[in-house]
Each structure stands twice: as structure tokens, then as C-alpha cells.
Amino acid sequence: MKISIGSDHAAFALKEHIAAYLRFKGVEVLDEGTHSEDSVDYPIFAEKVSKDVLEGKADYGILMCGTGLGMSIAANKFKGIYAALCLYPTMAKYARLHNNANVLVMAGRLMGPTLAEETVDTFLSTEFAGARHQRRVDEIKEFENR
């Protein structure tokens, strides 16, 4: 599995932690930055990670900013990206199970490392349920074509 990961300055420390955690578990990580706590604009990193997912360079993306709100808004502007802001493992479970999300968004200022690890593990280990949920995902995809 290959994960593209990115954050702004507000979530830099959590991004570094999660990238190391994933590597420790044997996951290939494509770190799209930022690479310090110097102030940056989050949409730059939302674009990089979204493109990695859309171009098949990564299986999933993980984005983080202070609250996760900006990253989720920015990433969802890309056709084919279904970014879900998940503050807890249960949210991550249903983002995958029911919504087939392909980008996990987390909040660097609202989540500690252990909660973030559990949220990432749940997101990456949950399969899309399909069935009636596929119909709903297809309805969402229709919005992109209008």
C-alpha cells in the first residue's frame, strides 16, 4: 500500500508522526510536505496529495491542517476525490464503509498522536461495503458531471 500525505504548518508535527508510524508498519509513504512549521498555504498540499491519488501514485491520501476543515474543502474540489474529515476511528470507518472516501483528513490541533494512529488504522483497514451505498456514491459522482 502507498499513501500520499500532506499537511500545513499547523499539523506538521502530527504529519511527521503519522508518516513515521506508517513507515514502521511497512506502508510506503509519499510525503508531499510541508517540511517545517513555517507558515504555508494548505491548498498547495491538498492539491499535491489529491493529484497523487487521482494519478494512481498513491492508493489513498492523508491530509492534515489545524482543524481539517480547510484541507477537506480544498481536496473535495478535485473531481474524483472524496475527502472525509475524521476526528475519530468511527468516523473513519463509515467514511470508507459507506462513502468510499479515498482521502482521510485529520485535525492537527484537535487530535493527539494515539487517536490519529487509531483513525488512520481504521480508515486503511475498512473496505467499502458497496450495495446500497454504491448507489449513493454514484449519485454524488453525478454532481461532478453537472
DSSP file with accessible surface (Angstrom, degrees, kcal/mol):
  #  RESIDUE AA STRUCTURE BP1 BP2  ACC     N-H-->O    O-->H-N    N-H-->O    O-->H-N    TCO  KAPPA ALPHA  PHI   PSI    X-CA   Y-CA   Z-CA
    1    1 A M              0   0  111      0, 0.0    27,-2.0     0, 0.0     2,-0.4   0.000 360.0 360.0 360.0 142.3    0.0    0.0    0.0
    2    2 A K  E     -a   28   0A  59     25,-0.2    57,-2.7    27,-0.0    58,-1.2  -0.988 360.0-167.0-125.4 130.6    1.2    3.5   -0.8
    3    3 A I  E     -ab  29  60A   0     25,-2.8    27,-3.2    -2,-0.4     2,-0.5  -0.958  11.7-150.0-119.8 131.0   -0.1    6.6    1.0
    4    4 A S  E     -ab  30  61A   0     56,-2.2    58,-2.5    -2,-0.4     2,-0.4  -0.855  24.0-171.8 -94.9 132.1    0.4   10.2    0.0
    5    5 A I  E     +ab  31  62A   0     25,-2.6    27,-2.9    -2,-0.5    28,-0.3  -0.959  11.5 162.5-130.8 142.9    0.5   12.5    3.0
    6    6 A G  E     + b   0  63A   0     56,-2.1    58,-1.6    -2,-0.4     2,-0.3  -0.991   4.2 169.6-155.7 155.8    0.5   16.3    3.4
    7    7 A S  E     - b   0  64A   0     26,-2.3    58,-0.2    -2,-0.3     2,-0.1  -0.965  28.3-117.4-154.3 167.7   -0.1   19.0    5.9
    8    8 A D    >   -     0   0   12     56,-1.3     3,-0.9    -2,-0.3     4,-0.3  -0.358  52.7 -83.7 -94.9-172.6    0.2   22.7    6.6
    9    9 A H  G >  S+     0   0   51      1,-0.2     3,-1.0    31,-0.2     4,-0.4   0.833 124.5  62.3 -63.2 -33.6    2.3   24.1    9.3
   10   10 A A  G 3  S+     0   0   22      1,-0.3    -1,-0.2     2,-0.1     4,-0.1   0.759 115.2  31.6 -67.1 -24.5   -0.4   23.7   12.0
   11   11 A A  G <> S+     0   0    1     -3,-0.9     4,-2.8    53,-0.3    -1,-0.3   0.213  84.6 112.7-117.0  14.1   -0.4   19.9   11.6
   12   12 A F  H <> S+     0   0   36     -3,-1.0     4,-2.6    -4,-0.3     5,-0.2   0.915  78.3  49.3 -54.2 -48.6    3.3   19.4   10.7
   13   13 A A  H  > S+     0   0   62     -4,-0.4     4,-2.1     1,-0.2    -1,-0.2   0.914 113.1  46.6 -61.3 -41.4    4.1   17.6   13.9
   14   14 A L  H  > S+     0   0   13      2,-0.2     4,-2.9     1,-0.2     5,-0.3   0.909 110.8  52.8 -68.9 -38.5    1.2   15.2   13.5
   15   15 A K  H  X S+     0   0    0     -4,-2.8     4,-2.9     1,-0.2     5,-0.2   0.939 109.4  49.1 -60.3 -45.3    2.0   14.6    9.9
   16   16 A E  H  X S+     0   0   76     -4,-2.6     4,-2.1    -5,-0.2    -1,-0.2   0.911 112.5  48.3 -60.8 -42.5    5.6   13.7   10.8
   17   17 A H  H  X S+     0   0   70     -4,-2.1     4,-2.5    -5,-0.2    -2,-0.2   0.938 113.9  45.2 -62.5 -48.4    4.3   11.3   13.5
   18   18 A I  H  X S+     0   0    0     -4,-2.9     4,-2.8     2,-0.2     5,-0.2   0.892 111.0  53.2 -67.2 -38.6    1.8    9.6   11.2
   19   19 A A  H  X S+     0   0    0     -4,-2.9     4,-2.3    -5,-0.3    -1,-0.2   0.943 112.6  44.6 -61.3 -44.7    4.3    9.3    8.3
   20   20 A A  H  X S+     0   0   56     -4,-2.1     4,-2.5    -5,-0.2    -2,-0.2   0.904 112.3  52.8 -65.4 -40.3    6.8    7.6   10.7
   21   21 A Y  H  X S+     0   0   41     -4,-2.5     4,-1.5     2,-0.2    -2,-0.2   0.930 110.8  46.5 -60.5 -45.2    4.0    5.4   12.1
   22   22 A L  H  <>S+     0   0    1     -4,-2.8     5,-2.6     1,-0.2    -2,-0.2   0.916 111.6  50.5 -65.4 -43.6    3.0    4.2    8.7
   23   23 A R  H ><5S+     0   0  125     -4,-2.3     3,-1.8     1,-0.2    -1,-0.2   0.906 106.8  55.2 -61.0 -41.3    6.6    3.5    7.6
   24   24 A F  H 3<5S+     0   0  182     -4,-2.5    -1,-0.2     1,-0.3    -2,-0.2   0.856 106.3  52.3 -58.5 -34.5    7.1    1.5   10.8
   25   25 A K  T 3<5S-     0   0  105     -4,-1.5    -1,-0.3    -5,-0.2    -2,-0.2   0.403 125.8-103.3 -83.7   2.3    4.1   -0.6    9.7
   26   26 A G  T < 5S+     0   0   67     -3,-1.8     2,-0.4     1,-0.3    -3,-0.2   0.606  74.0 142.1  88.6  13.1    5.6   -1.2    6.3
   27   27 A V      < -     0   0   24     -5,-2.6     2,-0.4    -6,-0.2    -1,-0.3  -0.706  53.2-123.7 -88.4 134.7    3.5    1.3    4.4
   28   28 A E  E     -a    2   0A 117    -27,-2.0   -25,-2.8    -2,-0.4     2,-0.5  -0.655  30.3-158.1 -76.5 130.3    5.2    3.2    1.6
   29   29 A V  E     -a    3   0A  18     -2,-0.4     2,-0.7   -27,-0.2   -25,-0.2  -0.947  16.5-161.2-118.9 128.1    4.7    6.9    2.3
   30   30 A L  E     -a    4   0A  51    -27,-3.2   -25,-2.6    -2,-0.5     2,-0.8  -0.919  18.7-155.5-103.2 102.9    4.9    9.7   -0.3
   31   31 A D  E     +a    5   0A  37     -2,-0.7   -25,-0.2   -27,-0.2     3,-0.1  -0.735  16.9 179.5 -88.3 109.1    5.5   12.9    1.8
   32   32 A E        -     0   0   40    -27,-2.9   -26,-0.2    -2,-0.8    -1,-0.1   0.317  42.8-158.6 -92.0   7.6    4.2   15.9   -0.1
   33   33 A G        -     0   0    0    -28,-0.3   -26,-2.3     1,-0.3    -1,-0.3  -0.340  66.7-158.3  95.6-179.4    5.1   18.4    2.7
   34   34 A T        -     0   0   11    -28,-0.3    -1,-0.3    -2,-0.1   -26,-0.0   0.617  36.4-167.2 -70.6 166.9    5.1   20.7    4.3
   35   35 A H        +     0   0  126     -2,-0.2     2,-0.3    -3,-0.1   -27,-0.0   0.157  62.4  21.8-117.8  18.6    8.6   20.1    5.8
   36   36 A S  S    S-     0   0   37      2,-0.2   -24,-0.1     0, 0.0    -2,-0.1  -0.953  82.7 -98.6-163.7 178.9    8.6   22.6    8.7
   37   37 A E  S    S+     0   0  131     -2,-0.3     2,-0.1   -25,-0.1     3,-0.1   0.310  77.0 125.3 -92.5  10.5    6.4   24.6   11.0
   38   38 A D  S    S-     0   0  120      1,-0.1    -2,-0.2   -30,-0.0   -29,-0.1  -0.455  77.1 -90.5 -67.2 140.4    6.9   27.7    8.8
   39   39 A S        +     0   0   98     -2,-0.1     2,-0.3   -30,-0.1    -1,-0.1  -0.260  58.3 164.9 -58.8 130.9    3.6   29.2    7.7
   40   40 A V        -     0   0   38     -3,-0.1     2,-0.6    -6,-0.0   -31,-0.2  -0.900  41.9 -99.3-138.7 169.5    2.3   27.8    4.4
   41   41 A D    >>  -     0   0  112     -2,-0.3     3,-1.3     1,-0.1     4,-0.6  -0.840  26.0-147.1 -97.7 119.9   -1.0   27.8    2.5
   42   42 A Y  H >> S+     0   0   90     -2,-0.6     4,-2.0     1,-0.2     3,-0.7   0.777  88.7  70.8 -60.4 -31.7   -2.8   24.5    2.9
   43   43 A P  H 3> S+     0   0   62      0, 0.0     4,-2.3     0, 0.0    -1,-0.2   0.854  91.0  62.5 -58.8 -28.2   -4.4   24.3   -0.6
   44   44 A I  H <> S+     0   0   79     -3,-1.3     4,-1.8     1,-0.2    -2,-0.2   0.921 108.6  40.7 -58.9 -42.8   -1.0   23.7   -2.1
   45   45 A F  H <X S+     0   0   15     -3,-0.7     4,-2.3    -4,-0.6     5,-0.3   0.835 109.8  57.7 -80.7 -31.0   -0.7   20.4   -0.2
   46   46 A A  H  X S+     0   0    0     -4,-2.0     4,-2.3     1,-0.2    -1,-0.2   0.912 109.1  48.0 -61.4 -40.9   -4.3   19.4   -0.7
   47   47 A E  H  X S+     0   0   78     -4,-2.3     4,-2.7    -5,-0.2     5,-0.2   0.936 110.4  50.1 -65.9 -45.8   -3.6   19.6   -4.5
   48   48 A K  H  X S+     0   0   89     -4,-1.8     4,-1.9     1,-0.2    -2,-0.2   0.939 115.3  41.8 -59.3 -49.0   -0.4   17.6   -4.3
   49   49 A V  H  X S+     0   0    0     -4,-2.3     4,-2.1     2,-0.2    -1,-0.2   0.924 114.0  52.2 -67.4 -42.7   -2.0   14.7   -2.4
   50   50 A S  H  X S+     0   0    0     -4,-2.3     4,-2.8    -5,-0.3     5,-0.2   0.921 109.8  49.2 -59.6 -43.9   -5.2   14.8   -4.4
   51   51 A K  H  X S+     0   0   88     -4,-2.7     4,-2.7     1,-0.2     6,-0.3   0.889 106.9  55.7 -64.5 -37.9   -3.2   14.5   -7.7
   52   52 A D  H  <>S+     0   0    6     -4,-1.9     5,-1.9    -5,-0.2     6,-1.3   0.923 112.2  43.0 -59.4 -42.8   -1.2   11.6   -6.3
   53   53 A V  H ><5S+     0   0   17     -4,-2.1     3,-1.3     4,-0.2    -2,-0.2   0.947 115.7  47.5 -68.0 -47.1   -4.4    9.7   -5.6
   54   54 A L  H 3<5S+     0   0   77     -4,-2.8    -2,-0.2     1,-0.3    -1,-0.2   0.845 113.1  48.5 -65.1 -34.0   -6.0   10.7   -8.9
   55   55 A E  T 3<5S-     0   0  114     -4,-2.7    -1,-0.3    -5,-0.2    -2,-0.2   0.422 115.1-114.1 -87.4   1.4   -2.9    9.8  -10.9
   56   56 A G  T < 5S+     0   0   61     -3,-1.3    -3,-0.2    -4,-0.3    -4,-0.1   0.614  82.3 123.6  77.3  13.1   -2.5    6.4   -9.2
   57   57 A K  S   <S+     0   0  109     -5,-1.9     2,-0.3    -6,-0.3    -4,-0.2   0.689  80.5  26.8 -75.6 -18.6    0.7    7.3   -7.5
   58   58 A A        -     0   0    7     -6,-1.3    -2,-0.2    -5,-0.1   -55,-0.2  -0.989  67.0-141.0-141.7 149.8   -0.9    6.5   -4.1
   59   59 A D  S    S+     0   0   94    -57,-2.7     2,-0.3    -2,-0.3   -56,-0.2   0.863  89.6   0.1 -75.2 -39.1   -3.7    4.2   -3.0
   60   60 A Y  E     -b    3   0A  37    -58,-1.2   -56,-2.2     2,-0.0     2,-0.3  -0.950  68.6-132.5-143.6 163.7   -5.1    6.8   -0.5
   61   61 A G  E     -bc   4 103A   0     41,-2.0    43,-2.8    -2,-0.3     2,-0.4  -0.881   7.3-160.5-118.5 153.2   -4.3   10.2    0.7
   62   62 A I  E     -bc   5 104A   0    -58,-2.5   -56,-2.1    -2,-0.3     2,-0.4  -0.993  14.6-178.7-130.9 124.3   -4.0   11.7    4.2
   63   63 A L  E     -bc   6 105A   0     41,-2.8    43,-2.4    -2,-0.4     2,-0.3  -0.938   1.6-176.2-122.6 148.1   -4.2   15.4    4.7
   64   64 A M  E     +bc   7 106A   0    -58,-1.6   -56,-1.3    -2,-0.4   -53,-0.3  -0.999  12.3 154.7-145.0 139.6   -4.0   17.4    7.9
   65   65 A C  E     - c   0 107A   5     41,-1.3    43,-3.1    -2,-0.3    44,-0.4  -0.783  63.1 -72.2-141.2-170.7   -4.3   21.1    8.9
   66   66 A G  S    S+     0   0    5     -2,-0.3    43,-2.4    41,-0.2    44,-0.4   0.937 128.5   4.1 -54.7 -52.7   -5.2   22.7   12.2
   67   67 A T  S    S-     0   0   62     40,-0.2    -1,-0.2    41,-0.1    40,-0.2   0.558  93.4-123.8-107.1 -15.0   -8.9   21.8   12.1
   68   68 A G  S  > S+     0   0    0     38,-0.2     4,-2.0    17,-0.0     5,-0.2   0.226  86.3 105.0  87.0 -13.7   -9.0   19.6    9.0
   69   69 A L  H  > S+     0   0   96      2,-0.2     4,-2.4     1,-0.2     5,-0.2   0.946  77.0  45.3 -67.5 -49.8  -11.7   21.9    7.6
   70   70 A G  H  > S+     0   0   11      1,-0.2     4,-2.7     2,-0.2     5,-0.2   0.926 114.0  49.5 -61.4 -44.1   -9.6   23.8    5.0
   71   71 A M  H  > S+     0   0    0      1,-0.2     4,-2.8     2,-0.2     5,-0.3   0.907 111.0  49.4 -62.7 -41.8   -8.0   20.6    3.7
   72   72 A S  H  X S+     0   0   16     -4,-2.0     4,-1.9     2,-0.2    11,-0.2   0.919 112.7  47.2 -67.5 -39.5  -11.3   18.8    3.3
   73   73 A I  H  < S+     0   0  105     -4,-2.4     4,-0.4    -5,-0.2    -2,-0.2   0.951 115.6  45.2 -63.0 -48.4  -12.8   21.7    1.4
   74   74 A A  H >< S+     0   0   16     -4,-2.7     3,-1.4    -5,-0.2     4,-0.2   0.937 113.3  48.3 -63.3 -47.2   -9.8   22.1   -0.8
   75   75 A A  H >< S+     0   0    0     -4,-2.8     3,-1.8     1,-0.3    -1,-0.2   0.882 103.9  60.7 -63.8 -37.2   -9.3   18.4   -1.6
   76   76 A N  T 3< S+     0   0   73     -4,-1.9    -1,-0.3     1,-0.3    -2,-0.2   0.562  87.6  74.9 -72.5  -2.2  -13.0   17.9   -2.4
   77   77 A K  T <  S+     0   0  166     -3,-1.4     2,-0.6    -4,-0.4    -1,-0.3   0.636  78.9  88.8 -78.8 -13.2  -12.7   20.4   -5.2
   78   78 A F  S X  S-     0   0   54     -3,-1.8     3,-2.5    -4,-0.2     2,-0.1  -0.767  89.0-116.5 -92.2 122.9  -10.9   17.8   -7.3
   79   79 A K  T 3  S+     0   0  129     -2,-0.6     3,-0.1     1,-0.3    -2,-0.1  -0.350 101.9  22.5 -58.3 123.6  -13.1   15.6   -9.4
   80   80 A G  T 3  S+     0   0   19      1,-0.3     2,-0.5    -4,-0.1    -1,-0.3   0.324  94.8 115.3  99.4  -6.0  -12.7   12.0   -8.1
   81   81 A I    <   -     0   0    2     -3,-2.5     2,-0.5    -6,-0.2    -1,-0.3  -0.850  40.6-174.8 -98.5 131.2  -11.5   12.9   -4.6
   82   82 A Y        -     0   0   39     -2,-0.5    21,-1.6    18,-0.1    20,-1.6  -0.848  13.3-176.1-125.0  86.8  -13.8   12.0   -1.7
   83   83 A A  E     -d  103   0A  12     -2,-0.5     2,-0.5   -11,-0.2    21,-0.2  -0.766   5.5-164.5 -92.3 131.6  -12.1   13.5    1.3
   84   84 A A  E     -d  104   0A  23     19,-2.5    21,-2.8    -2,-0.4     2,-0.7  -0.969  16.6-139.1-122.2 123.5  -13.6   12.9    4.7
   85   85 A L  E     -d  105   0A  41     -2,-0.5     2,-0.5    19,-0.2    21,-0.2  -0.717  29.9-178.0 -77.6 116.0  -12.7   14.8    7.8
   86   86 A C        +     0   0    2     19,-2.9    21,-0.2    -2,-0.7    33,-0.1  -0.971  23.2 172.5-125.9 118.6  -12.5   12.2   10.6
   87   87 A L  S    S+     0   0   44     -2,-0.5    -1,-0.1    19,-0.1    32,-0.1   0.512  74.0  32.3 -98.1  -9.1  -11.8   13.1   14.2
   88   88 A Y  S >> S-     0   0  133     31,-0.1     4,-1.8     1,-0.1     3,-0.5  -0.973  84.7-109.4-144.9 156.3  -12.4    9.6   15.5
   89   89 A P  H 3> S+     0   0   28      0, 0.0     4,-2.6     0, 0.0     5,-0.2   0.866 116.3  58.9 -56.4 -36.0  -12.0    6.0   14.3
   90   90 A T  H 3> S+     0   0   93      1,-0.2     4,-2.0     2,-0.2     5,-0.2   0.904 104.7  50.0 -63.3 -38.4  -15.7    5.5   14.0
   91   91 A M  H <> S+     0   0   82     -3,-0.5     4,-2.1     1,-0.2    -1,-0.2   0.918 111.1  49.6 -63.8 -41.3  -15.9    8.4   11.5
   92   92 A A  H  X S+     0   0    0     -4,-1.8     4,-1.7     2,-0.2     5,-0.3   0.896 107.1  55.9 -65.0 -38.8  -13.1    6.9    9.5
   93   93 A K  H  X S+     0   0   87     -4,-2.6     4,-3.2     1,-0.2     3,-0.2   0.950 113.1  39.4 -57.8 -50.0  -14.9    3.5    9.5
   94   94 A Y  H  X>S+     0   0   94     -4,-2.0     4,-1.9     1,-0.2     5,-1.2   0.797 106.6  64.1 -77.0 -24.9  -18.0    4.9    8.0
   95   95 A A  H  <5S+     0   0    5     -4,-2.1     6,-2.6    -5,-0.2     4,-0.2   0.893 118.0  29.1 -60.7 -38.5  -16.1    7.3    5.6
   96   96 A R  H  X5S+     0   0    6     -4,-1.7     4,-1.2     4,-0.3    33,-0.2   0.914 122.3  49.4 -84.2 -50.0  -14.8    4.1    4.0
   97   97 A L  H  <5S+     0   0   43     -4,-3.2    32,-2.6    -5,-0.3    33,-0.4   0.907 130.3  14.8 -61.3 -45.6  -17.6    1.6    4.6
   98   98 A H  T  <5S+     0   0   56     -4,-1.9    -1,-0.2    -5,-0.2    -3,-0.2   0.746 136.3  33.7-102.8 -29.4  -20.5    3.8    3.4
   99   99 A N  T  4<S-     0   0   85     -5,-1.2    -3,-0.2    -4,-0.2    -2,-0.1   0.509  86.1-134.9-110.6  -8.1  -18.8    6.7    1.4
  100  100 A N     <  -     0   0   50     -4,-1.2    -4,-0.3    -6,-0.2   -18,-0.1   0.865  33.7-170.3  54.4  40.2  -15.8    5.0   -0.2
  101  101 A A        -     0   0    2     -6,-2.6   -18,-0.2     1,-0.1    -1,-0.2  -0.313  18.7-168.8 -59.8 143.1  -13.6    8.0    0.8
  102  102 A N  S    S+     0   0   30    -20,-1.6   -41,-2.0     1,-0.2     2,-0.4   0.422  70.7  53.4-114.6  -2.6  -10.2    8.0   -0.8
  103  103 A V  E     -cd  61  83A   0    -21,-1.6   -19,-2.5   -43,-0.2     2,-0.5  -0.989  68.3-152.8-134.3 126.0   -8.6   10.8    1.3
  104  104 A L  E     -cd  62  84A   0    -43,-2.8   -41,-2.8    -2,-0.4     2,-0.4  -0.836  11.9-163.3 -93.4 130.7   -8.6   10.9    5.1
  105  105 A V  E     -cd  63  85A   0    -21,-2.8   -19,-2.9    -2,-0.5     2,-0.3  -0.964  10.2-178.9-117.2 134.3   -8.4   14.4    6.6
  106  106 A M  E     -c   64   0A   0    -43,-2.4   -41,-1.3    -2,-0.4     2,-0.7  -0.865  27.9-116.0-130.2 166.0   -7.5   14.9   10.3
  107  107 A A  E >>  -c   65   0A   0     -2,-0.3     4,-1.3   -21,-0.2     3,-1.1  -0.878  14.9-166.0-109.1 109.8   -7.1   17.9   12.6
  108  108 A G  T 34 S+     0   0   19    -43,-3.1   -42,-0.2    -2,-0.7   -41,-0.1   0.782  91.4  45.8 -64.5 -29.0   -3.6   18.6   13.9
  109  109 A R  T 34 S+     0   0  171    -43,-2.4    -1,-0.3   -44,-0.4   -42,-0.1   0.506 118.6  41.1 -92.3  -3.2   -4.8   20.9   16.6
  110  110 A L  T <4 S+     0   0  111     -3,-1.1     2,-0.4   -44,-0.4    -2,-0.2   0.484 106.0  62.8-120.4  -8.0   -7.6   18.7   17.8
  111  111 A M     <  -     0   0   15     -4,-1.3    -1,-0.1     4,-0.0   -23,-0.1  -0.970  64.6-142.8-126.9 139.1   -6.2   15.2   17.8
  112  112 A G     >  -     0   0   36     -2,-0.4     4,-2.4     1,-0.1     5,-0.2  -0.420  36.9 -99.8 -87.9 170.8   -3.3   13.6   19.7
  113  113 A P  H  > S+     0   0   64      0, 0.0     4,-2.5     0, 0.0     5,-0.2   0.874 119.0  50.8 -62.9 -38.2   -1.0   11.0   18.1
  114  114 A T  H  > S+     0   0   86      2,-0.2     4,-2.3     1,-0.2     5,-0.2   0.941 112.2  46.2 -67.7 -44.4   -2.7    7.9   19.5
  115  115 A L  H  > S+     0   0   47      1,-0.2     4,-2.3     2,-0.2    -1,-0.2   0.915 113.0  51.1 -62.7 -40.6   -6.1    8.9   18.4
  116  116 A A  H  X S+     0   0    0     -4,-2.4     4,-2.8     2,-0.2    -2,-0.2   0.918 108.6  51.2 -63.9 -42.2   -4.7    9.8   14.9
  117  117 A E  H  X S+     0   0   43     -4,-2.5     4,-2.9     1,-0.2    -1,-0.2   0.933 111.3  47.4 -59.2 -46.8   -3.0    6.4   14.7
  118  118 A E  H  X S+     0   0   97     -4,-2.3     4,-2.2     2,-0.2    -1,-0.2   0.883 112.1  50.4 -63.8 -37.3   -6.2    4.6   15.5
  119  119 A T  H  X S+     0   0    0     -4,-2.3     4,-2.5     2,-0.2    -2,-0.2   0.923 112.1  46.7 -67.1 -43.7   -8.1    6.8   13.0
  120  120 A V  H  X S+     0   0    0     -4,-2.8     4,-2.8     2,-0.2     5,-0.2   0.938 111.7  51.1 -62.7 -47.8   -5.6    6.0   10.3
  121  121 A D  H  X S+     0   0   43     -4,-2.9     4,-1.6     1,-0.2    -2,-0.2   0.912 112.1  47.0 -57.5 -43.5   -5.6    2.3   11.0
  122  122 A T  H  X S+     0   0   34     -4,-2.2     4,-1.0    -5,-0.2    -1,-0.2   0.933 112.4  49.4 -65.5 -45.5   -9.4    2.2   10.8
  123  123 A F  H >< S+     0   0    0     -4,-2.5     3,-0.7     1,-0.2    -2,-0.2   0.940 114.8  43.9 -58.2 -48.0   -9.5    4.2    7.6
  124  124 A L  H 3< S+     0   0   23     -4,-2.8    -1,-0.2     1,-0.2    -2,-0.2   0.728 115.5  47.2 -75.6 -19.6   -6.9    2.0    5.9
  125  125 A S  H 3< S+     0   0   88     -4,-1.6     2,-0.5    -5,-0.2    -1,-0.2   0.499  91.9  92.4-100.1  -3.2   -8.4   -1.4    7.1
  126  126 A T    <<  -     0   0   20     -4,-1.0     2,-0.3    -3,-0.7     3,-0.0  -0.795  62.4-150.7 -97.8 129.7  -12.0   -0.7    6.3
  127  127 A E        -     0   0  140     -2,-0.5     2,-0.2     1,-0.1   -27,-0.1  -0.687  28.6 -98.9 -93.5 151.1  -13.4   -1.8    2.9
  128  128 A F        -     0   0   40     -2,-0.3   -31,-0.2     1,-0.1   -30,-0.2  -0.457  26.5-145.9 -66.8 133.5  -16.2   -0.1    1.0
  129  129 A A        -     0   0   50    -32,-2.6    -1,-0.1   -33,-0.2   -31,-0.1   0.738  25.9-173.2 -77.0 -23.8  -19.5   -2.0    1.6
  130  130 A G    >   +     0   0   13    -33,-0.4     3,-2.0     1,-0.1     4,-0.3  -0.411  44.2  92.0  66.7-139.4  -20.9   -1.3   -1.8
  131  131 A A  T >> S-     0   0   86      1,-0.3     3,-1.1     2,-0.2     4,-1.0  -0.220 109.2  -0.4  50.3-129.1  -24.5   -2.5   -2.2
  132  132 A R  H 3> S+     0   0  136      1,-0.3     4,-1.2     2,-0.2    -1,-0.3   0.790 133.4  61.2 -62.2 -24.1  -27.0    0.3   -1.4
  133  133 A H  H <> S+     0   0   11     -3,-2.0     4,-2.4     1,-0.2    -1,-0.3   0.819  95.0  61.4 -72.8 -29.0  -24.1    2.6   -0.6
  134  134 A Q  H <> S+     0   0   61     -3,-1.1     4,-2.8    -4,-0.3    -1,-0.2   0.907 100.1  54.8 -61.8 -41.0  -22.8    2.3   -4.1
  135  135 A R  H  X S+     0   0  132     -4,-1.0     4,-1.9     1,-0.2    -1,-0.2   0.923 110.0  46.3 -58.3 -42.6  -26.0    3.9   -5.4
  136  136 A R  H  X S+     0   0  103     -4,-1.2     4,-1.9     2,-0.2    -1,-0.2   0.898 111.4  50.3 -69.8 -40.6  -25.5    6.8   -3.1
  137  137 A V  H  X S+     0   0    6     -4,-2.4     4,-2.4     1,-0.2    -2,-0.2   0.915 109.7  52.4 -63.2 -40.4  -21.8    7.2   -4.1
  138  138 A D  H  X S+     0   0   73     -4,-2.8     4,-1.6     1,-0.2    -2,-0.2   0.884 106.1  53.8 -62.5 -37.5  -22.9    7.1   -7.7
  139  139 A E  H  X S+     0   0  103     -4,-1.9     4,-0.9     2,-0.2    -1,-0.2   0.908 108.8  49.0 -63.1 -40.8  -25.4    9.9   -7.0
  140  140 A I  H >X S+     0   0   72     -4,-1.9     3,-1.0     1,-0.2     4,-0.8   0.920 107.3  55.0 -63.3 -42.7  -22.6   12.0   -5.6
  141  141 A K  H >X S+     0   0   75     -4,-2.4     3,-0.7     1,-0.3     4,-0.6   0.832  98.2  63.9 -62.0 -30.9  -20.4   11.3   -8.6
  142  142 A E  H >< S+     0   0  103     -4,-1.6     3,-1.0     1,-0.2     4,-0.3   0.842  92.6  63.3 -61.6 -32.5  -23.3   12.6  -10.8
  143  143 A F  H X< S+     0   0  126     -3,-1.0     3,-1.2    -4,-0.9    -1,-0.2   0.862  96.8  58.0 -58.1 -36.2  -22.8   16.0   -9.2
  144  144 A E  H << S+     0   0   60     -4,-0.8    -1,-0.3    -3,-0.7    -2,-0.2   0.744 103.8  52.5 -66.8 -24.0  -19.3   16.2  -10.6
  145  145 A N  T <<        0   0   94     -3,-1.0    -1,-0.2    -4,-0.6    -2,-0.2   0.357 360.0 360.0 -95.0   3.4  -20.7   15.8  -14.2
  146  146 A R    <         0   0  215     -3,-1.2    -3,-0.0    -4,-0.3     0, 0.0  -0.631 360.0 360.0 -95.6 360.0  -23.2   18.6  -14.0
